[in-house]
Amino acid sequence: MPRTIPMMEERVVRLTTVRRSENGKMENTFLQGKAPVTVSANTKAVFLLDQSYLTNAYPELTVSKGKGALVTLSYAEALVDAKGQKGNRNDIEGRTLRGFDDQFVADGTEKRMFRPLWFRTYRYLQLTVETKEEPLVLDDLAGKFTGYPFEEKAQFATSDSTLKALWNVGWRTARLCAGETYYDCPYYEQLQYTGDTRIQSMISLYVTGDDRLMRKAITDYEHSRFNDGLTQSRYPSADFQVIPTFSLFWVCMIHDYWMHRQDDAFVKSMLPGILGVLNWHEQRIAKTGLNGPQEWWNFVDWSTWKNAKDEIAGGVPNGARKGGSSILSLQQAYTYFRAADLLAHYGKNELAEHYREQARRLNKAVYAQCWDASRSLVADTPDKNSFSQHANILAVLTNAVPVEQQGPLLQKTMADTSLTQATFYFKFYLFEALKKTGLGDQFIAQLKPWRDMLAIGLTTFAENPEPTRSDCHAWSASPLYEFLSITCGIRTAEPGFKSVRIEPFMGDLTSVEGKMPHPAGEIAVQFQKTSAGALTGSVTLPANLTGTLRWKGKTLPLKAGKQAVSL
């Protein structure tokens, strides 16, 4: 098959600091490639090295002499204490490195280079040398960074300079989770999971304008479909695994692509697969009008789900196994509405109307059976013995609750800590709901968990709130996309990004500027908020692109080129 994506980027990265040495002396000049280190005969020396940030690289260690010496390179995102906890990622006191190892035996000749066959992910690299009768010379140690050659074309700056660190760390997170495929995380699985990939794709479109890895991912999932009609949860993968909710998000991903890129032949080629996914879910609607019992792994989020005792696997809400989950029913409706737009666009009007009607019925069933009037919240099941942010976020996104209730419901969802809380992954959908309800001004205040990660020394965003397994998980980089789509307010207004709708939500910020790539060029915005609450600034659109600017209920038409705006 012809390759559909470019070759990976490669460049040299070097560790910066020797943090600890045992039975040997090593200076930072060794890490700069300027001063070889000799480990004496019959010695076990250990050197703890810190790059100061996480990276993906092929380590290249060059050694001379030292016949029979055993050399071990160990890699970790962070060190751990006696209880196995990471704590502040900058701390090494009383901590040890636990991680993957590479090991080789020196053959005693000059300038032998060891490089593993696949990249390693590390902030900390520990070098352990056990010599025999002959001293070993460590000539040099460098890394060859590898990753998909994304270019950061978007820019974002505001009156709050602390947001820049969130942008930079988010961008590093997104970069380390993209190679020949998107990865959920670089240190562990390195697998392309659909739930993660949908978010990664939006970051790619907005920050780089490069849609090739997104197209490849959509195609990979299409190739993963099996006789049930569903896609696999992650692909390519030797292990067969199915997450039906992720098959729905694959359909949403195709809708995302269609809204941002003009490529009818590609999108049309996915319609048979889309129908397979929709049909599988339709067959599992129970007589109640809600989802019936669901097989496979119905992952929603790594939250601590209350009353989900029937669920065997983690991440699954109450009601998946026995049926009646409002969350799974609403996610189905969410996808059906998007699929219906696609089907109608390609002339399948009857099917489109069928799935719209199915979505409305699911919504109605959820509202009738799961709405708890005493709490003014959607429950996770008709039993009303568990409540989550997830069910209420999806109820807003699908219009399962009346429009006038959506704003207050979302406010309550954010404020009520007794609800099962969305983790970093599902906050993407919370942010989408803020946009939908006109509550985007609250987005910046929702970033405290990301600021907390920076405060404990993370240099990428983690999979989960502490204690987390993975320190780098692309789904947590979603603020990058939201800075451009909520704070700067730039969004596609029709399929193919043929027009733009700009509705900035600045919260407490006094000024914001951003730019992002568009298939026809570049969209740039620069806004200030006056003390009276008016909006002034400028918008620049590529040739032939038009749109509208919205601010506090007022609208202004936008034309191609640069224009001053005031509302």
N, C-alpha and C positions, 0 to 999 in steps of 0.2 A: 504493500500500500504506500502511496506517496505520503510523506510526512506533512501534516497539516499545521504544525507549529514550528517556530524557529528553534535553532539549537540553544542550549542553555548558556547563560552568562557565566563566565569564569574570571575571577580576579583574585589576587593574593590578599589574604587577611592575616594579620599577625596578632598573637597574644600580646598583652601589654605589660603584665606585672607578675613577678614571682612572689606569690603570697606566703609560701612556706617551703623550707628546705630541711631535709633530714639526711645527715651523713654525706653531705656534699654542698658545694658552694656554687650558686648560680646567680648571676646578675641579670637585670632587665636587658642589658646589652646583648645577651645571648638570644633573647626573643626578637631583637632587631636584626639578627643575622650577623652580628659584628664580633662576637666573642665565644668561640667554642668552649665547651665545658668537659673536663675529664673526670670520670668517676673511677676512683682507685680500684685496684684488684681486690677480690674477695670482700666486696662491700655491697650492702643493699641501701641504695639512695632513693629518696622520694622527693619529688618536686611538685608543688601545687601551683598551677599556672592559671591566671585569670585573664580573659579577653575583655572584661568589663561589660560586655553585652553578648546576647545569644547569637549564634550564627549556624549556618549549615556549610560545612566545608570538608574537603578531603584533606586530612592532616598529612603532611609530608615531612617525615623525620629522617635526616641523613646522619649516619654514624660511621665511625672508622674503628678498626682493630676490635679488641674486646671479645676474642673468640669464645663462643659458648655463653655469652652474657644473655640473660633473659630480660627483655624490654617489654613493659606493659604500658599501654596508653589507655587511660580510663576517662570517660566523658560524662558530664552531668550538666543539667540546667541550673542546679543549685546544690549546696551541701546540706546535710541533714544532721540534726542533733541525736542524742541517745535514744529519743523516742521515735526517730524517723521523721520528725517534722522539719520543714524547710525554714520557716521564720523569715527574717530579713535576708534577702538574697545576696546582700553584700557581706554578710557575716561569715567568718570562718572559725572563730574562736570556739573550741569545744565541739567542732563539727567535722564530719568525715564525708568523703566522696563515695557515693554508692551509685554505680551506673554500668553502662556497657563497656566492655574491654576489648582491645586488640592486643595481641601478644606475638612477639617474634623472637627468634634466637639469632644473635649476631654471628656472622660466619668468619669474622676476623680480618676481612679485607677492607680496603679504603673506600670511603664515600659511598656506602650502600644506602639507598633510599627506600624506606618503607612507606607505602601508601595503600590504605584499604581499598577494596573493590567497590565500595559504596560510600556515600558521604556520611559524616557523623555530625550530630547536633550537639553543641556544647557552648557553655559560657566558661566552665571550669574544665581544664584538662590536667589530669595528674599523670606524671611520668614516673614510673618505678623501674629502676635499673638494678639488676642483681648480677654482679660480675663474678667471673671465675678467676683463673690465674693471671689474666691480662687486663689492664685498665681499658675502659671503653671511652672513646671520644664522641661526645654529642656535637656534631658539626653545625647543624641548623634544624630548626623546626618552624614550618610555616603552614598556613592553610590555603587551600584553593576553594574560595567561595563558589557555590553553585546554586543556580535558581533560574526560574523562568525570566527571560530578559525584559521584565516590565519596566517601563520608564514612568517616573512620577511627573506627570504633566499638569495635574491639578495643583492649585495653590489655595491656601486658606489662612487668613489672618484676622484677628479681632482685637477689640479694645482690651480683652482679657488675655494677656500673653501666656498665661499658664496652659491655655488650650493647645498651644503649639507642641508641648511635650506629649499630649495625648495623641495629636496627629502623627508625630514622628514615631512613637512607639507602636501605634496602630499600623502604620505603614510597614515598619519592620516585621510586625506579626504577619501581615498579609503576604509579604515577600517570602518569608521563611516557610509559608504554607502553600507555595506554588512552585512546582518543578515541571516534570513531564506531564503531570496531572496536578490538580489541586490536591492538597493534603488536609486532613482534619488537623494533624499536628506533625511536626517533623521528627520529634524524638521517639514517639511510640509507633502508632500504626502506619503513618504515612499513607493513609487510604483516602480515596475521594468519596466522601459521604455526601449524599444529596442535601441534607439539612444544612450542612456547613457550606456546601458549594454554591447554593443559591445566594447566600450572603456574600461570599467571596467574589462571585461574578459581578454583583452590583458594585462592589468596591473597584474591581478591575475596570468596568465600563466608565465609572465616574472619575477615577484617579488617573487612569492610563489611556483610556479610549481603545485599548486593545481587546477585541472580542474573540480572539482565536482560541484561547484556552477555554472560554465559556462554551463556544461552539463544539469544541472537542469533548468537553464534559457532557453536554447534552447528548452528543452522539454516542459516547461511551455508555451512558445509561440506556439509550435506545438499544444498544448491542447487548445489554445485560438482561433484557426481558426474557421471561421464561413462560412456560405453558399456562400458568395461572392468569397471565395478562399483566402482571406487575413487573416493575423493574426491581433489580436487586438494590439493597440499601447503599452499597458502595461498590465501585467498579472502576478499573479492573481489579479483581481479587480472586485468589485461589479458593478462599473460603466462601461458601454460599451463605448469604444472610439476607433476610427480607425485613424491611420496615415499611409497612403499608403507608404510613403518614409521609414517608420520604418519597414514595412514588407520587403522591399528590403534589409534593413540593417540586418534583421534576416537571410536572405539568405547569406549575406556576413559573418555573424557570424559563420554560419555552415562551410563556406569556410575557415575562420580563424582556426576553430577547426581542420578541416581536414588537414590543412597545418602544424599544431603543434602537433597533436596527431594521433596515429595509432589506429583507431577503425572503421573499415569498416561497421560493422553491424549497429552501431549507426548512422553513417552518411547516410547510405543507407535508413534507416527507415524514414529519413526526406525528401527523394526525392519527394514523392507525394505532400507534403505540399509546397515544393519549386516550383513545377510545377504549383500549384494553384496560387501562388503569381505571377510567371512570366506570366502566361496566363491572369490574371486580367489586368496587365499592358499592355500586348500586344494588348488586345482588345480596348485599349484607345489610340492607336496611330492614329493620324488623317491622312487625305489624304496628308497633307503637309509633312508628315514624322516625325513631332514633336508630342509631347503629345497633345491630344485633351483636352477638358474640364475635370477636375478631380473632383470627388466628395470626400466627407470626409474632413479631416483636413490635408492639405499637408504641414506640418511643415518642415522647412529647418533649421532655426536658429533664435535666438531671436534678429536678427539685425534690424536696422531701415530701412525697405525696402522702396525704393523710387518708386513712381508711382504704388504702389500696392493697389490702391484705391478700386478695385473690390473685394479685399480679405477681408473677414469678420473677420476671426480669426487672431491672432497675429502670427508672425514667418513665414508667408507665402509670397513667392516672387511673383512679377509681373508675370501674365500669367498662374497661376494655375487654376483659375476658368474658364477662357475663352479658355484656351489652348495656346500652343506656348511657354511654359516656357523652356528655354534652360537648366536650372538647373535640373528640373524634368526629362527632356529627357536624360540628361547626366548621372544622377544618375541611371536611368534605364539601360543605356548602361554599366555603371560601374558594375552593378550587373549581367547583362546578361553575360559578359565576365567571371565572377567568377563562375556563375552557369554552364556555358558551360564546364569549366575545371572539375567540379564535375561530370557532366553528362557523359563526355567522359571517365573519370576514371572508371565509373561504367557501361561502355559498351553501353551507349545510344548515339552512335556517331551521328546519324542523328539529334536527338534533339539538341545535342551540337552544331552542325554546323548551325542548324536553328537559335539558339539564338546568336551565334557569328555573323551571317549575319545580324540579327536584330540590334545588337549593332553597327555594322559598318554603317548600314543605318541611325540609330539615329545620330551617330557622323557626318555623311556626311550632314544630314539635318541641324544640328546645325551650322556646319561650313558654309554651303551655305547661310543660312538665317539670322544667328545671328552674323557672324563675321563682325566687323566694321573695314574696312581697314584704314579709316582715323585715328582711335584711336589705331589700332592694338590690339583690345580687343574683347572678346566675349560678346555680349550684353545679357541681361536677356530674351529678346523676339525679334522677327523679327522687331518690331517697333523701336528698338534701342534707346529707351528713358530712359533706366535705365541700369546701369552696376554694377556688384558686384564682389567681390573677389571669391565668391562661384562658379559662372559660369566658371571663368577662372581656378580655382583650379581643378574643375571636368574635364574641357577640357584637362588639362595636364594629369590627372590620367587615362583618357580613350583613350588618343592619338587622340582626336578629332581635335587637331591642329598638324601639321607636327612636327616630333621629333626635327628638328633643331630650330623650333620656341619656343619650350616649356620652355627652360631655360630663354631666354629673356622675354617671356610672364609672367613667374612666378616672375621674378625680378620686372617687371612693376606692377604686381598685388600687391606686397608687398609695393611698393613705392607710388602708386597712392592713396592718401587719399580721393579723390573724389568718389571712388568706395564704394558701400555698404560694410562695414567692417565685416569680420567674427568675431564672439565673441568666447569666450574660447572654446565652444563646437566644432565649425567647424574648429578651428585651428588644431585639430587632423588631418584633411584632408589636411590642408596646410603643416603640418609637413611630411605627407606621400608623398606629391608632391615634397617637398625638397629632400627627399630620392631618389625618382624616377629620378629626373633630375640631381642628383649629386651635388645639392646645399646645402647639409647637414651642411656645414660649417657655414651657416647663422642661424642655429637653435638656438644656445645659445643667439644670439642677439635678437631673437623673444620673449625671456622670460621676457622682461621688464614688461608687464602687471602682471605677477606673482610676480615679485619683488615688484611692486607697492602695491600688496595686503599685502605682509609681512610688508611693510612700514607703513600701517595704522592699524596694530595690528591684522590682521586676523590670526587665528591659523589653519584654513582649507581654501581650495580654493572655491571661491564663484561661484554661478550660472552664473553671468553676471558681466560685468564692473559696477562700481558704478553709480547710487545707485542700489544695488542688493536686491532682496527679500531674497534669501536663501544664507547663509554664507558657506554652505557646499554642494558641488555638485560634484559627482564623475567624471562627464565628464571633469571637470577642472583639474583632476589629471593626464591627459595624458602625461605631461613631464616625469613622472616616467618611462613609457614605452619607451619614445623617448630617454631618457638618455642611456638606454641599447641598443636600436635598431638603433639610429642615432650616438650618441656620441661614444659609444663603438662599434657600427656597427654590433651587433649580430642579424642575421636574419635567418629564416628557408629557405633552398634552394630548398626543395622538400617536397611533402606531408608526413605527419607523422614526420616531423623534422628529416628525415633520413640523411640529410647532412646540413651543415651550410655554410652560406656565411658571411664573416666578412669584413665590409667596414667602418672603423671608420671615422667620420667627427669631427675633433677636434676644428675647428674654430681657435680662438686665444689661446686655451689651449696649454700648453707645455707637459702636461702629463695627462693620464687618465687610471684608472683601474676599472674593473667591473667584477662581476661574476653573473651568473644566473643559476637556476635549469633547467635541460633538462631531458626528460624521462629516459635517460640512465645514468644520473649523473649530472655533473656540467660543464658549460662552463666558463672559466676564461680568461680575457685578461688584458694585462698590456702594455701600449704603451707610448713611448716618441717621441716627434717630434724634430729632430735636427735643428740647425740653418740653415742648407742647405735645410730643407724641407723633409728630409728622415724620414722614420718611423722605429723605433727599438723597441724591447720589447719581450714579450712572449705570447703564446696562449696555453691554456690547454683544451683539448677536452676529453670527456668520452671515454671509451673503445668502439671500433667499429664505432666511429663517425669520418667522414672525412669532408673536406670542402675546401674552398678557402679563401685566404686573398686578398683583393684588396686595392690599395692605389695609387691615382693619375694615374689611367690607367694601373698600373702594377698589376700582380697577382702572387700568391704563393700558391702551394698546401699545405693543412694542413692535418696532420694525428692524430690519437688518441694519448693521452698522452700530456706531456708538451714539447714545442719546442720553441727555440729562433727564432725570426723573424727579418728580416731586408729588407726594400724595399726602 
